Amino acid sequence: MRPEEIGSLNNLVEALHRNAVGRGGEGALHRKVGGRWEAVSYGELYGMVRDFAAGLGGLGVGRGERVGLIARNRVEWPVTDFAVQSLGAATVPVYPTLEPEQIAHILADCEARVVVVEDEELLGRVSSVREELPALEHVILMEGEGATPFGEVLRAGRERPLEGWEEGWRSLGREDVATIIYTSGTTGRPKGAVLTHGNILSNLEGIQDALTVHPEDVFLSFLPLSHVFERTCGQFLALAVGASVYYAESVEKVPENLREVRPTVMPSVPRLYEKMHDRVRAMVAGGSSVKRWLFGRALAAGKRRYEVMDRGGRPGVLLRAELALYDRLVFRRLREAVGGRVRFFVSGGAKLDAEVGKFFYAAGIRIMEGYGLTETSPVIACNRLEKPRFGTVGLPLSNLEVRISSEGEIQVRGPSVMRGYFRDERSTGEAFTQDGFFRTGDIGSFDEDGYLTVTDRLKSIIVLSTGKNVAPQPIESALVTAPHISQAVVVGEGRKYVSVLVVPDYAAVRKTLGVGGTDEELSGDGRVQRLIEREVEEATRGFADYERPKKVALLPRELSQEAGELTPTLKVKTRVVQRRYGGYIERLYA
């Protein structure tokens, strides 16, 4: 579907309907059942949406209502999403990793009358705060017992079709609300960003113009659909163009699923690419001297190709011959490890280190970094296949205006920018300039070719006691590319110098130093401390002296979502980490 075809759509349900008519027998969604991938065709998906919508209508869901959705990625997710929207209601996605009180805040704030949950464990969380949800009338359960079964609602809708349903969704326009997404963020209480059908469709138009997706494309979906990045790119865009979506079994199974599914497109976050990068480097380091030499030469040749292309040139005959040889000897195996037919990966949600992007580009795996926010549906800018520029988030989408304020803030205006925050006029007013630009809260700049670089969040800037301002994100991104560093959090607000909390890659440390012991024991080992300090010094060599961490503290375990230290897109919740490891920080400055 071309951008202008998306532009002719009035709502998101219409996009699905077009493919149900034109590609009804083609696979839309795929899930693994009993060790085998099963397909749900576009025709079957549309039928499930129709039936579930009728079932929801029987429960009183209609225009202007809000329906909560708490589940991991699975077929029932888009079925619920499209069904709710087809009734003129708004889907309110909730991360399944949230605690009961966080779930209560979202469901109470949007006054959801119905909530659809995945399993008994999530049902228990909702039930534990039921007294705080006076508007909630019905809970629908995808699997398990204890609430109205999903299958029962589906069956009821099939047996009692909703009269005028198709006419109803056809009457929906771009100005109608499609979803309310509560910003996860790393600070503050979540606010509900109100996105219309037109907001999301406009974003699809801009994305399709920048990074064209085809019906033949195959997506592997593993980022949470509760996040706007995966939902817009991995659900709405994929299903609008008639592509195939495969739901990964789990984050741990992604490497295996990559080889099975052989996707052509996959949205992800930098953390995945960093881990892939580290695994390849570790394998190379453990190989023979000849293999290390060959890989080094191949990588250098690939990076030379990128530099030539970035300058607007074309590789010469000798470089092309060299690349062909190294591709056959080195890089083909690396591409096969991710399925062998990836057209491009997409990176969003946090900063991708430029060296990681160049590393995979050299191997023939293109990672297109982009940038956006929940409030902008989400994509604001992205790199293009024909000329990516690593270290930037690419060029703004063609249907958006993007500017840098006098304070250095990125501001955006256009059809994919949210209507406002749900029932929060004050926050909405503060989020926009007088001339209608949305304040992103991010610091950035344009280069001479119009490529946008995002430095950090305005609120994340560390102000030293010397008056110097330090943006922690570029430093942290550089640190996690080091062979023995898994995670890094730069600290130093109000201090004379910056320091860093580091979670070492303890498996790599054991291999390099030839030592044993638990992670906690190694975090107190002087040899590990010296190794990490050397890597911190080396990784930050290109930064100004006041930006380079002067002291390093080793944390005994990986920061995680389960412990409340990472957002669902694996960004560090800096305030949580600083509170939790306050003693470590104080000792750094003692």
N, C-alpha and C positions, 0 to 999 in steps of 0.2 A: 504494500500500500504506500503510495507516494505521499509526501507531505500535503499536497493539495487535496488528496482523497481524504486524509484524516481531517483536513480543514472543512470538508463538507459534512462531517458528522455532527449531530446535535448532542449526543450523549454517549457514554461509554458502553451502554448495553447495545446500542446500534452497531458498534464496531464488532462485538461478539456475534451479533445476529448475521451480519454480512458474511462472516466466515462459516457460520452454521449453514447458511444457504449455499455459499460457493464452494466450501471445502468440508462439507458435513461429514464425510467418511474419513477425513485425515485426522491423525492423532493430534490432540491439543495438549493434554496433560498425561504424564506418565508417572507411575508409582511402582515401587518394587514390592511384590507380594509373593511370599514363599520362594524367594530367590530368583524370581523372574519379573521383568518389567512388563507392566500391564498398561495399555493405552485407554484413555477416555477420548473419544473423537469429539470434534467440534459439535456435531449434531447431538451427541449424548450429553455433552456439557451444557448446551443450550436447553435441552430437555430437563436436566436436573435443576438448572436455574429457574426455569418456568414452574416446575413442581414445588420447589422449596419456597419460591415467592408466594405461590398460592397457599402453602402451609402457613407461612408467616402472616399472610393477609388474614387467614382464619383466626390468628391470635391477636389481631387488631393492629398489626403494623401497617402504616400508611404514610402518606406524604407528610414530610416534616418531622417524622419520628427519628430517634437514634437507636441503633442496635449495636451492642458491644460484641466484639469478636476476640476471643482469647484462645489461640491455637498455634501450633507449629505448622510449618509448610506442609500442606497435604491437599488433596483434591477438594475436600469440603470447604477449604478457605476461599478460593475464588467463587465456588458455588454460592456460598453465603454472601460474599461481597457483591456480586452482580445481582443476586436476588433482592437484597436490601435496596440497592440503588434503583432497580427496576420498579420498585414501589414508590419511588420518590423520597425514600428515607435515606439517612446517612449512616454509613458504616463507621464505627469507632473502634479501630484496632487497638488491642492492648497486648503489650509484650508478655509472653507466658513466663518470663523470668522475674516479673515484678512481685513484690511482697504484697500481702493482703491489704495493707493500709494504702499502698500506691494504687492498687486496683480500685479500691473504694473511692479514692479521690477522683479518678477519671470517670467511673460509672456514675457517681453522685453528681459530679459537675455537669455532665452532659444529660443527666436525667434519663438514662437508658431504661426503657420499659422491658426490653428483651435482651438477653445476653446469650451468645453461643460459645460454649467452652469445649475443649478437646477431650478431657478425661476426668476421672474421679479426683485426681490430685488437684487439678485446677478448680474443679467444682468445690472442693473443700476450702480453697482460699476464698472463693466468692461467698460460700455459705458462712464462713467465719466473720464476714463483715456485712451480712445481709441486713442487719438492723440499721446500718448506716445508709441503706439504699431504699428509701421509701417508694421511689418510682418504679422499682424493679418488680415486674409481674411474672415473667416467665424465664426459666433457664433451660436451654436446650443443650443436650450432651451428645457429642459425636460418638463417643465409645464409653462403655461402662454403664453403671446403674446409679440411680439417685436423683434423676431429673428427667425431663421429657426427652426421649431418644430422638436424635437427628433423623434417623430412618423413619420414625413414626410421623414426623412433620412432613418429610418428603412424600411419604405414602398418602398422607391425608390430602396433600396438594394434588397428587396424581389422580386420586379418586374424586376430588371436588375441585376442578379447575377454577381459577379466578376469572370471572367474566370481565372482559374488557382489559385484560392484562397487557396485551401487546399495544393496544391503543393507548393505554396508560403510560408505558415507557416511551412510546413514540412522541408523547406530548411533552416529555422532559426536554428542557433547553440547556444551553451552555451556562446559563446563570443559576441553574438549580444546584443545590449543595449535594456533593457526592460522598464526602467523607469529612470527619473531624479527626485530625491526628494530633495527639498530645505529644509535644516536643519532649524527647528524652533528655537531651542536653547533659552537660557535665556539672551544671550548677542550677540552683533555683527550682521552684515548684513547676511542674509541667503546665503548659497552657495549650488550649485546643485550637490549632490552626484550622480554619474553615476553608476547605478547598472545594471548588465547584467542578462540574463536569468539564466546563470550558477551561478551567485552570489546567487540568491534567491533559486534556486533548491538545491544548496549545503547546504544552511541554513535549508531548509526543511528536507534534509537527516539527518543533525545533530540533529535537534529538534525531528524528528521521532524516532531516536535512543535513545534519552534521555527521552522523554515523549510521548510514543506511542499513537497515535490517531487512532480510528477505524471508519469504515463506519457507524456503529451504533451510533456514537456520535452525539450529538446535541449541536450546538454552539449558544449562544446569543451574538449578535454583537451590541455594542453601542459606543465603542471608535471610533473616526473618522477614516475612511478608508484612509484618507489623511496621516495618521501617519503610518509609516512602521511597527510598532508593530502589529496593528490590521490587516493591509493588508497582512502581511506575515502569521501570525498565524490564524487570523479569516477569511481570504479569500483564499489565495493560499494553505495553508496546509489543511484546511477543505475541499476544493473542489478537491484537489489532491487525498485525501483518500476516497472521496465519501460520506462525512458526510453531515449533514443538517445544514444550517445557517438560523437563524431567526434574522431579524432586529428589535431591540427594537424601540418602538414608540418614545421615548425620554429618556433623562437621568432621568427625574422625574418619568417616567413610569417603570423604571427598576425593582423596587420591585414587581410591579404587573405582569410584563412580566416574571419575574423569576418563579412565581407561575403558570402562564399559560403555558409557554413553557417547563418548567422543564428541563433545559439544563443539559448536563453532563460535558461540558467544557465551560469556559468563560474567555477570557483575560480581564484584567482590570488594573487599577492603584491603588496604596495604598489608595488614598483618599476615594474610595468606601468602601474598607474594614474597614477603620478607622471609617467611618460614621455608618456602620453596627455594628461594635464593640461598638460604643458609644450608639446606640439605644438599644442594648441588655442590656448594663450595666445600662442605665437609667430605663428600664423596670424592671430589677431586683431590683434596688434601691427603686423603687416605690411599690414593693410587700411586703408581710408580712414578719415578722422576720423568720418564718419557711422556706419560699421560698428562702430568702436570704441565710440562713444557708445551705439549700440543694444545691443551685446553687454553693456556695463556695466550698462545699465538692466535688461536681461533677467536678468542674473545677480543683481542686487540684489533683484529681485522674487522670484526663486526662493529666495533665502536668507531673505527675509521669510516665505515660506510655511513653510520649515523651522522658523523661530523660533516661529511661531504654533502649528504642530503639536506642537513640543516642549513648549510650555506647556499642551498639552491642548486647544487651541482648534481652530477651523476657519477657513480663509480666508474673508474677507467677499466680497460680490458684486463690488466694484471690483477687489480683488486677483485674483479668479478670472478676471475679464474681461481684466485686464492679462496674466496668465499665459497665457491662451489665445492672445492676440495674439503674445506673444513666442515661444510654442511654435511657432506657424506660421511666424514670420519668422526665428527663430534656432535653436531647440533641435532641431527635427525633423531637420535635416541632421546634427547631431551624433549623434543616435541612429541614423540611417541608416548612419553610418560604422562602427558596431559591430553592424550587421546589422538594426537596426530593430525587433527584438522581444524584447530582453533583459528578463526579469522582474527579475532581480537578478544582480549579480556578488557573489562572496564574496571577502573579503580576509583572508589569514592569513599566518603565518610571520614577521611583523614588524609594527611599528607603522605604521598609516595616519594621516597627518596629517589633523587634523579639517577643515582648509580644503579639502583635496582631496576629502574625502567630501561636504562641503557644495556644492562646485563641481559635482560630478556629480549630486547630488540636485536642484540647481536646474535642471539640464538634463533631469530625468526619468529619470536613470540611477541606480539605487539600488545602492550598494556596501555590503554588510552585513559589517562587520568582526567577526571572531571571534577566539578565543584558545584555544590548546591546546598539547599536547606529545605527543611520540611515546608517552610512558608512559601517556597518558590516552586513546589510541586515535583521534583526538587531541583532539576538541572538548570544551572545558570551558564556554565561554560564547560567545554570539553575539548580535548585534543582531537585532531582529525587524522585519519589513517594515512593520508597522502603526505602529511608533514607534521608529525608530533614534535613537541619540544618538551623534553623531560626537565622537571624542575618547575614547570608551569602547569596550570590546569587548562591550558588551551585558549581558544577563542570563545567569546560569548556566543550564545545561540542567536541565530539571525533575527528572531522575533522579540528580542529583548534589548533594552537600553541599560548599559552598565557604566557607571562612572566611579571615580575615586574622589571622596570629599576632601576638603582642605585638611581634615584630621587624619587622612589616609584610610578612611573607612570605605569598603566596597558597598555601593548602593545600586539597587536594580529596580527597573520599572518595566511592566509588560503584562501580557495576558495570562501568564502562568503564576503571577504573584497572588497570594491568598487574598480573600475578601477581608479577613481580620481574625482576631482571636474570639472564640466563642464566649459571648456575653461578658466581654472584658474590654469596654470602650477605652479605659485608661491605657492599658497595655497596647491596644491597637493604635491609639493616637501617638504613643511614644515610639512605635515601630516605624512610622512613616514621616518623611520630610514634608514640608508645606507644599512642595510641588509634586508629591505623590510617589517619591522613590522609597523603596523599602530599605531600612537600615539593617544590613546583615550582621553587624557587630564584628566583622572580620576586617583585618588590615590587609591591604594588598596594593599592587601596582601593575601597570601595563608596561611592556617593553616596546621598542620602536616598531615592532611588527604587530602589535595589538594583542599579544599573548598575555594572559592574566596570571600573576603570581600571588598566591595567598600566603601571607607571612604567619599570621596567628590570629587568635581571638583577641579583640581589644581588651577584654577582661582578663586574659591570660598573661598579658605583659608583666614581667617582673621588673619592679623599680628598685634598684639598689640604693643603699644609703649614700652612695656617691653621686646619685642623680642619673646614672646611666640606665637606659631601658633595654631589657633583654627579652627577645621573643623565644620562648623555650622550644616551640615545635620544631623549627629547623635543626636545632641542636639534638633533640631527642631522635629525630628521623635519621640523622647522621650516625648517632651512637648505635642504633639497633641494627645497622648493617655490619657492625664489627663481628668477627667470628664467634666470640664468646659472650656477647651481650644479647639477651633476649628482650628485656624491657628496660626503659629508662624514664625517670621523672626528674626534671631539672627543678631545683628549688633555690630560694635566696631572697625572697621579698623582704625589703628593708634591711638586708645584710650588706656587708662590704663586698662580697663576691658570691658567685653562684657555685652551688655544689650539685651533686646528682645522686639519686637513689637508683641503684642498678639491680635488676634481677639477672644474674648470669645464666647462660645456657649451660646448666650444670652437667648435662651429658657430654657436651663438647669439652668442658673443662676437665672432666675425668679422663677423657681420651687424650687430651693434650698433655696433661701433667702426669698421667699414669697413676692417679690416686683413686681411692675408694671413699666411702663415707656417705652419710646422708646429705641432702641439700643444706640442711640447717648447720651441720658440722662444717661443710665446705664454706659456708658464708662467713665463718669465723677463722678460716685458714689464711695465714699470711701469704702463702704462695698464690692463692686465688686472688687475694686483694691486690697483690703486685701485678698479676697478669691483667686484671681488669683496669687498673690504673694506667698501665701502658696503653691499653686499647682506647681508653677515654682520651688520653693525650693525643694519640695518633688520629683518631676519628674526628677530633675537633681542631685539628691543626689549621684548617682554613678559616676559622672564626677569629673575630677580634679578641684580644687578650681578656677583656672584661666579660666576654661571653663564654669563655672556656672554663668548665668546672675545675675548681681548685681542690676540692675534696670529694671522695667517693664513699658511699655506704652501700654494702651489699645486703639485699633482702633475702630472706631464707626460702621464699616460695614465689611461684608465679602469681601475678595479680590476675584476678578472675572475675567473671560476671557473677558467679555463684556467691562470691564474697562481697559483692556490691561495689567492686573497685573499677569495673569496666562497664561502659554502656553496651547495648546490644550490638553496636557496630565496632566494638572492641577498642573504643577510645578510653583513655584513662580518666577516671573521675578524680581530678587532681586534689580537690578539697578533701575527699574521703581518704585518699592515700596519705595526705599530709597530716590529717588528724590521727590516722591509725599508726603512722610511723613517726609521730611527733618526737618521740624519744631519740630515734635515730638522727633526726634533723638537728635536735638540740646538741647532741654529741659532736656533730660535724662542726658546730660553731662554738663549742665550749673553749 
